[in-house]
């Protein structure tokens, strides 16, 4: 029986969309309700150089752009590791 493999491209797109929507949503909510998601946005700004959690539309768009790239890379890495582990002879019982 052959193991199913994840689509690397599909996971990249899914990761990019999911993470970008998360950062965009929290950033927009923070603009509407100052203080909302401050800890999350501070964490994101500590990871992404050039992104400041200052509640402006420019910073939200910059953070969302970083999140698209970061989510895609994370999706690719996850799918590759899963595909590698699912076909590994040492992992089969």
SVG drawing of the C-alpha trace seen along z (x, -y; Angstrom):
<svg xmlns="http://www.w3.org/2000/svg" viewBox="-13 -54 28 57">
<polyline fill="none" stroke="black" stroke-width="0.4" points="0.0,0.0 1.4,-3.4 1.3,-6.2 -0.4,-9.4 1.8,-12.4 1.0,-16.0 1.1,-18.5 4.0,-20.8 2.6,-23.6 -0.9,-23.2 0.5,-23.3 2.6,-26.4 -0.5,-28.2 -2.6,-27.1 0.1,-28.2 0.5,-31.5 -3.2,-32.3 -3.8,-31.1 -0.9,-33.0 -1.5,-36.1 -5.2,-36.2 -4.3,-35.8 -1.9,-38.7 -4.1,-40.9 -7.2,-40.2 -5.4,-40.9 -3.7,-44.0 -7.0,-45.4 -8.8,-44.7 -5.9,-46.4 -6.5,-49.5 -10.2,-49.5 -9.8,-48.6 -6.4,-49.8 -4.9,-47.3 -6.5,-44.3 -3.8,-41.6 -0.9,-43.7 1.0,-40.7 0.5,-38.8 1.5,-41.8 4.6,-42.5 5.7,-38.9 5.2,-39.2 7.2,-42.5 10.0,-40.8 10.3,-38.2 9.8,-40.3 12.5,-43.0 11.0,-46.3 7.5,-45.5 6.3,-47.7 3.2,-47.0 2.1,-50.7 -1.5,-50.3 -1.2,-51.9 -2.4,-50.5 1.1,-50.6 2.5,-48.4 -0.5,-46.0 0.2,-45.5 4.0,-45.1 3.2,-42.4 0.8,-40.7 3.4,-40.6 5.9,-39.0 3.2,-36.6 2.5,-35.5 6.2,-34.6 6.6,-33.1 3.5,-31.0 4.5,-29.7 7.9,-28.7 6.4,-27.0 3.9,-25.1 6.7,-23.9 8.9,-22.8 6.0,-21.0 4.9,-19.1 8.5,-18.1 9.1,-16.8 5.8,-14.9 6.4,-13.4 9.9,-12.3 8.7,-10.8 5.8,-9.0 8.0,-7.1 10.9,-6.4 11.5,-2.7 12.5,-3.2 9.1,-4.7 7.1,-1.8 6.1,1.0"/>
</svg>
